[in-house]
Amino acid sequence: MRLAKPKPVSARPRICWILDDTDRSGDTARLHAVLGEETLARRFDRHVISLAPPGAMAIEIQSAGAALHAAHEVHGEWGLARSGATLLRTMHLLKGLRPDVVHATGAAAALIGTAAARLAGVPRVVASPHGEQRTPELVRLTLSWALRSADLVLGATQAHAQLLASRHGITEGKLRVSGLLAATHRCAHQVVIPELAGGPRLVSLLRFHPQENLMWVLDSIEILRRFHPGVCWTIFGRGVAGAPLLAAARARGLEAALRIPGETDDPLGALLAADIFVQPRRTEHPLQALLEAMHAGRPIVSVDGPGVRAVMEDGREGLIVPHAPPSLLADAVDRLLMSKPLREDCARRAQERAHVSWRAARCAEEWAGFYSELAGRALSFAV
């Protein structure tokens, strides 16, 4: 009997990232920033699976040297049918790719990616669950299983890692802290500074979520208008929760002071057009846009929340305020507007810290260390 020749296997470990999507999300921008770094490019074969149709970042991911694969086959909202089809498609892709390590980033990816990897016989799984508080109920209920099943779970900060441990029952030996990254060019091929209404100009970049009640920003705007009549707060973002906020602004006669134009293709340009960047979110991971603003050298006012104090110090890189009462945010904005030296000092320190602390090269080195540790144990068992 003649035996078939075995398929050649690359000498380099094969890493496959699984993402919730490949649009302008922070996870995609972070991955795009590090994919082309020499530390990863030289040592690993790189593949990316998107759980949604490849979006605006697909070309950038491929240009950074990774092969892109789409696992999405069922159109419409997430449900049992789409989740099941996506799981099977992801498992099929993983069986063909034969990765040594899967890195699932995002709550849905952590669930579906981990399950698909285990079904496909992938030796090692890394999970980076970001923002699981805003995921569908089914995902939240089963995410604990996925994280406990993974070989390594990465938290964005030490506080986030501790939260994951307490919420999902993850043992300390499985937890690592993966450094933050100021990925500033979310799908921006060029910087186009937009013409923003009013002056002074406040800018926010966020995704609207029903769980995030931002109606209080209208009270802050009303207070600011007493001292800065032309102030205009432009919030770039998407999500159904933005419509009620805009309707409430119109009902209170604040339509000239609050603009919600939708998502922007050039977040860096929007930041550079701002006099002050305002971070109004209080949920678990409000850091991506905040890091971008720091990297761009913008004066910052941020609502306090988990992770904020890990990247900036109140009065040094910007001003941090409690989420209530709204007058505190208005006072902080007014304080920066009335002091040019304070604005310039905060912006300079923020930019210096972002450039030193959260570089793509450093993030790539950390990830390479995680993958090498896992792949060294996995290579002899690769499917």
PLY file of the C-alpha trace (Angstrom):
ply
format ascii 1.0
element vertex 383
property float x
property float y
property float z
element edge 382
property int vertex1
property int vertex2
end_header
0.00 0.00 0.00
1.36 3.37 -0.98
1.11 6.08 1.66
0.10 9.60 0.69
2.72 12.25 1.18
2.01 14.46 4.17
1.18 18.07 3.49
4.12 20.40 4.14
3.80 22.35 7.37
5.39 25.76 7.76
8.29 25.86 10.18
6.79 29.01 11.67
3.88 28.79 14.12
0.58 29.72 12.50
-1.53 32.29 14.35
-5.18 32.92 13.52
-6.97 35.94 14.96
-10.76 35.77 15.13
-12.54 39.15 15.23
-16.16 40.12 15.77
-15.88 42.19 12.60
-13.38 43.89 10.33
-14.78 47.41 10.25
-13.49 50.44 12.16
-13.72 48.88 15.61
-10.96 49.39 18.11
-10.04 45.68 18.08
-9.60 45.72 14.31
-7.58 48.93 14.38
-5.36 47.49 17.10
-4.74 44.31 15.12
-4.06 46.25 11.92
-1.48 48.35 13.75
0.52 45.38 15.03
0.18 42.89 12.16
2.92 44.45 10.08
5.37 44.76 12.96
8.54 42.79 12.31
8.22 40.87 15.57
5.07 39.17 14.30
5.78 39.24 10.57
9.13 37.47 10.92
8.09 34.79 13.39
4.52 33.76 12.52
2.24 32.90 9.63
-0.74 35.24 10.11
-4.42 34.72 9.34
-7.55 36.65 10.33
-11.12 35.32 10.44
-13.97 37.84 10.54
-17.27 36.80 12.08
-18.97 39.51 10.03
-18.60 40.40 6.35
-15.16 41.96 5.78
-15.53 45.70 6.17
-13.53 48.86 5.81
-10.39 47.51 7.49
-10.11 44.42 5.29
-7.67 45.96 2.81
-5.49 47.30 5.61
-5.34 43.91 7.32
-4.30 42.22 4.10
-1.77 44.92 3.28
-0.22 44.30 6.70
0.56 40.76 5.57
-2.31 38.64 6.91
-4.65 36.41 4.93
-8.29 37.37 5.55
-11.14 34.84 5.75
-14.87 35.55 6.25
-16.92 33.27 8.49
-20.21 35.16 8.06
-22.77 33.41 5.87
-26.17 34.27 7.36
-27.41 37.83 6.92
-29.48 39.66 9.50
-29.33 40.11 13.25
-27.42 37.76 15.50
-29.52 34.79 16.51
-29.32 31.04 16.90
-29.35 30.43 13.13
-26.61 32.90 12.35
-24.55 31.93 15.40
-24.74 28.23 14.51
-23.86 28.81 10.86
-20.97 31.10 11.80
-19.67 28.57 14.31
-19.67 25.79 11.70
-18.07 28.01 9.10
-15.37 29.12 11.55
-14.68 25.52 12.51
-14.37 24.57 8.83
-11.92 27.43 8.21
-9.80 26.48 11.22
-9.60 22.85 10.08
-8.24 24.05 6.76
-5.85 26.62 8.22
-4.52 24.31 10.96
-3.35 27.12 13.25
-1.14 26.44 16.25
-2.76 29.26 18.24
-6.11 30.99 17.87
-6.51 34.48 19.34
-10.19 35.44 19.63
-10.72 39.14 20.35
-14.12 40.56 21.25
-16.91 38.99 23.29
-18.67 37.21 20.41
-15.33 36.07 18.98
-14.25 34.78 22.39
-17.38 32.60 22.51
-17.68 31.41 18.91
-13.92 31.36 18.28
-13.16 29.29 21.35
-15.93 26.80 20.61
-14.88 26.49 16.94
-11.23 26.10 17.89
-11.98 23.29 20.32
-14.19 21.51 17.78
-11.48 21.89 15.14
-8.80 20.52 17.46
-6.71 23.69 17.66
-4.13 23.14 20.42
-4.11 26.56 22.08
-6.64 29.40 22.39
-6.14 33.00 23.58
-9.20 35.15 24.35
-9.41 38.94 24.67
-13.01 39.72 25.73
-13.61 43.45 25.37
-16.82 45.14 26.46
-18.79 42.02 27.35
-21.31 44.13 29.25
-22.82 45.27 25.94
-23.12 41.86 24.31
-26.40 39.96 23.74
-27.74 38.00 26.68
-26.95 34.62 25.14
-23.31 35.61 24.68
-23.03 36.88 28.25
-24.46 33.66 29.65
-22.01 31.45 27.79
-18.95 33.68 27.78
-17.76 32.36 31.15
-17.50 28.86 29.69
-15.48 30.13 26.74
-13.04 32.08 28.89
-12.53 29.22 31.30
-11.95 26.93 28.31
-9.27 29.20 26.82
-5.62 28.61 27.61
-4.90 32.31 28.12
-7.17 35.30 28.79
-5.87 38.80 28.16
-7.11 41.85 30.06
-6.58 45.41 28.87
-5.44 46.60 32.30
-4.73 45.01 35.66
-8.14 46.15 36.89
-9.82 44.57 33.85
-7.96 41.29 34.42
-9.13 41.23 38.03
-12.70 41.93 36.91
-12.56 39.04 34.44
-11.25 36.73 37.17
-14.02 37.62 39.60
-16.84 37.72 37.04
-16.01 34.56 35.09
-14.09 32.46 37.60
-10.81 32.45 35.66
-7.78 31.15 37.52
-4.87 33.52 38.05
-2.50 31.35 36.01
-4.61 31.88 32.87
-4.69 35.69 33.10
-2.28 38.12 31.50
-2.39 41.89 31.00
-1.93 42.87 27.36
-0.68 46.43 26.92
-2.97 49.07 25.50
-2.34 50.51 22.06
-2.99 53.97 20.65
-4.13 52.88 17.16
-4.79 56.31 15.71
-5.61 55.66 12.06
-8.83 53.67 12.20
-9.26 53.23 8.46
-7.95 56.75 7.74
-5.94 56.87 4.52
-5.46 60.60 4.89
-6.21 63.27 7.47
-9.01 65.60 6.42
-9.81 68.18 9.08
-13.58 68.74 8.93
-15.34 72.06 9.36
-17.10 71.80 12.69
-19.93 74.06 13.75
-19.67 76.61 16.52
-16.80 77.51 18.74
-15.36 76.38 21.01
-15.57 72.92 19.48
-15.94 69.81 21.63
-15.58 66.38 19.98
-16.36 62.84 21.14
-15.84 59.53 19.34
-17.96 56.62 20.56
-20.47 53.93 19.83
-23.93 54.61 21.22
-25.34 51.81 23.33
-28.79 51.55 24.95
-27.14 50.71 28.28
-25.23 54.00 28.22
-27.49 56.86 29.26
-25.98 60.04 27.82
-28.96 62.33 28.39
-26.98 64.06 31.13
-24.67 65.66 28.53
-27.53 68.04 27.66
-27.35 69.50 31.17
-23.60 70.00 30.74
-24.18 71.78 27.42
-26.77 74.10 28.91
-24.34 75.10 31.68
-21.51 75.69 29.20
-23.68 77.88 26.97
-24.04 80.40 29.81
-20.32 81.14 29.61
-19.52 80.07 26.04
-22.62 80.86 23.93
-21.18 79.42 20.72
-20.05 76.10 22.15
-20.87 73.05 20.02
-20.38 69.44 21.03
-20.05 67.09 18.03
-20.37 63.39 18.83
-19.22 61.09 16.04
-20.57 57.57 16.36
-23.22 55.08 15.44
-25.95 53.17 17.22
-29.65 53.48 17.91
-29.14 55.23 21.25
-27.96 58.37 19.47
-31.41 59.16 18.05
-33.17 59.74 21.42
-30.30 61.98 22.54
-30.60 64.10 19.41
-34.40 64.28 19.76
-34.05 65.40 23.38
-31.56 68.09 22.31
-34.05 69.46 19.79
-36.84 69.44 22.36
-34.68 71.56 24.67
-33.59 73.95 21.93
-30.01 72.64 21.90
-29.85 71.47 18.30
-27.20 74.11 17.49
-25.07 73.03 20.47
-25.16 69.26 19.95
-24.40 67.61 16.63
-24.48 63.85 15.96
-23.44 63.51 12.30
-22.90 59.74 12.42
-19.73 57.73 12.06
-16.59 59.32 10.64
-14.17 57.67 8.23
-11.37 59.84 9.58
-11.35 59.94 13.39
-7.91 61.51 13.46
-9.12 64.42 11.36
-12.10 64.89 13.67
-9.78 64.95 16.68
-7.49 67.53 15.12
-10.50 69.76 14.45
-11.45 69.75 18.13
-10.54 72.37 20.71
-11.20 69.78 23.45
-11.80 66.05 23.29
-14.50 64.88 25.72
-14.81 61.24 26.78
-18.34 60.85 28.24
-18.58 57.06 28.55
-18.68 55.24 31.86
-18.68 51.63 30.64
-15.94 49.11 30.95
-13.70 49.98 28.01
-13.82 53.62 26.96
-10.10 53.71 26.19
-9.67 53.44 22.41
-10.84 56.94 21.46
-9.20 58.36 24.57
-5.82 56.94 23.56
-6.30 58.29 20.04
-6.98 61.76 21.41
-3.86 61.56 23.58
-1.77 60.42 20.61
-3.13 63.33 18.55
-2.20 65.83 21.27
-5.69 67.04 22.15
-6.72 68.63 25.48
-8.93 66.06 27.22
-11.82 66.00 29.64
-12.79 62.44 30.57
-15.54 61.03 32.71
-14.04 58.69 35.28
-14.53 55.02 34.59
-12.78 51.66 34.64
-9.40 51.94 32.95
-9.28 55.73 32.58
-6.80 56.29 35.39
-4.57 53.59 33.93
-3.82 55.84 30.97
-4.04 59.39 32.32
-3.60 61.30 35.56
-6.05 64.00 36.58
-4.48 67.40 36.03
-1.53 66.05 34.09
-2.61 64.50 30.76
-6.11 65.91 31.09
-8.96 66.44 33.53
-10.96 63.53 35.00
-14.41 64.17 36.44
-17.12 62.01 38.06
-20.10 61.23 35.84
-22.41 63.17 38.14
-23.39 65.91 38.53
-23.18 67.24 34.94
-21.92 70.58 36.23
-18.54 68.99 37.03
-17.89 68.14 33.38
-18.97 71.63 32.35
-16.61 73.14 34.94
-13.70 71.03 33.67
-14.31 72.06 30.05
-14.57 75.70 31.11
-11.33 75.41 33.08
-9.45 74.21 29.99
-11.06 76.82 27.74
-10.10 79.63 30.08
-6.46 78.57 30.45
-4.38 78.19 27.31
-1.25 77.15 29.29
-3.22 74.34 30.97
-4.60 73.17 27.62
-1.16 73.12 26.03
0.53 71.41 28.98
-2.11 68.66 29.18
-2.02 68.08 25.42
1.77 67.90 25.33
2.00 65.48 28.25
-0.77 63.30 26.84
0.94 63.04 23.46
4.32 62.29 25.01
2.85 59.52 27.15
0.92 57.97 24.27
3.98 57.94 22.02
6.14 56.28 24.68
3.74 53.92 26.42
1.39 52.42 23.82
3.34 51.73 20.66
2.46 49.00 18.17
5.97 47.53 18.44
5.61 47.00 22.17
2.19 45.38 21.75
3.56 43.10 19.02
6.39 42.00 21.30
3.94 41.14 24.07
1.71 39.14 21.76
4.71 37.36 20.22
5.75 36.30 23.72
2.29 34.91 24.48
2.10 33.05 21.16
5.61 31.64 21.41
4.90 30.35 24.91
1.73 28.60 23.75
2.95 27.48 20.33
6.04 25.89 21.87
3.73 23.52 23.72
1.34 23.15 20.78
3.50 22.44 17.74
3.85 18.70 18.29
0.08 18.38 18.73
-1.01 20.54 15.77
-3.91 19.04 13.85
0 1
1 2
2 3
3 4
4 5
5 6
6 7
7 8
8 9
9 10
10 11
11 12
12 13
13 14
14 15
15 16
16 17
17 18
18 19
19 20
20 21
21 22
22 23
23 24
24 25
25 26
26 27
27 28
28 29
29 30
30 31
31 32
32 33
33 34
34 35
35 36
36 37
37 38
38 39
39 40
40 41
41 42
42 43
43 44
44 45
45 46
46 47
47 48
48 49
49 50
50 51
51 52
52 53
53 54
54 55
55 56
56 57
57 58
58 59
59 60
60 61
61 62
62 63
63 64
64 65
65 66
66 67
67 68
68 69
69 70
70 71
71 72
72 73
73 74
74 75
75 76
76 77
77 78
78 79
79 80
80 81
81 82
82 83
83 84
84 85
85 86
86 87
87 88
88 89
89 90
90 91
91 92
92 93
93 94
94 95
95 96
96 97
97 98
98 99
99 100
100 101
101 102
102 103
103 104
104 105
105 106
106 107
107 108
108 109
109 110
110 111
111 112
112 113
113 114
114 115
115 116
116 117
117 118
118 119
119 120
120 121
121 122
122 123
123 124
124 125
125 126
126 127
127 128
128 129
129 130
130 131
131 132
132 133
133 134
134 135
135 136
136 137
137 138
138 139
139 140
140 141
141 142
142 143
143 144
144 145
145 146
146 147
147 148
148 149
149 150
150 151
151 152
152 153
153 154
154 155
155 156
156 157
157 158
158 159
159 160
160 161
161 162
162 163
163 164
164 165
165 166
166 167
167 168
168 169
169 170
170 171
171 172
172 173
173 174
174 175
175 176
176 177
177 178
178 179
179 180
180 181
181 182
182 183
183 184
184 185
185 186
186 187
187 188
188 189
189 190
190 191
191 192
192 193
193 194
194 195
195 196
196 197
197 198
198 199
199 200
200 201
201 202
202 203
203 204
204 205
205 206
206 207
207 208
208 209
209 210
210 211
211 212
212 213
213 214
214 215
215 216
216 217
217 218
218 219
219 220
220 221
221 222
222 223
223 224
224 225
225 226
226 227
227 228
228 229
229 230
230 231
231 232
232 233
233 234
234 235
235 236
236 237
237 238
238 239
239 240
240 241
241 242
242 243
243 244
244 245
245 246
246 247
247 248
248 249
249 250
250 251
251 252
252 253
253 254
254 255
255 256
256 257
257 258
258 259
259 260
260 261
261 262
262 263
263 264
264 265
265 266
266 267
267 268
268 269
269 270
270 271
271 272
272 273
273 274
274 275
275 276
276 277
277 278
278 279
279 280
280 281
281 282
282 283
283 284
284 285
285 286
286 287
287 288
288 289
289 290
290 291
291 292
292 293
293 294
294 295
295 296
296 297
297 298
298 299
299 300
300 301
301 302
302 303
303 304
304 305
305 306
306 307
307 308
308 309
309 310
310 311
311 312
312 313
313 314
314 315
315 316
316 317
317 318
318 319
319 320
320 321
321 322
322 323
323 324
324 325
325 326
326 327
327 328
328 329
329 330
330 331
331 332
332 333
333 334
334 335
335 336
336 337
337 338
338 339
339 340
340 341
341 342
342 343
343 344
344 345
345 346
346 347
347 348
348 349
349 350
350 351
351 352
352 353
353 354
354 355
355 356
356 357
357 358
358 359
359 360
360 361
361 362
362 363
363 364
364 365
365 366
366 367
367 368
368 369
369 370
370 371
371 372
372 373
373 374
374 375
375 376
376 377
377 378
378 379
379 380
380 381
381 382
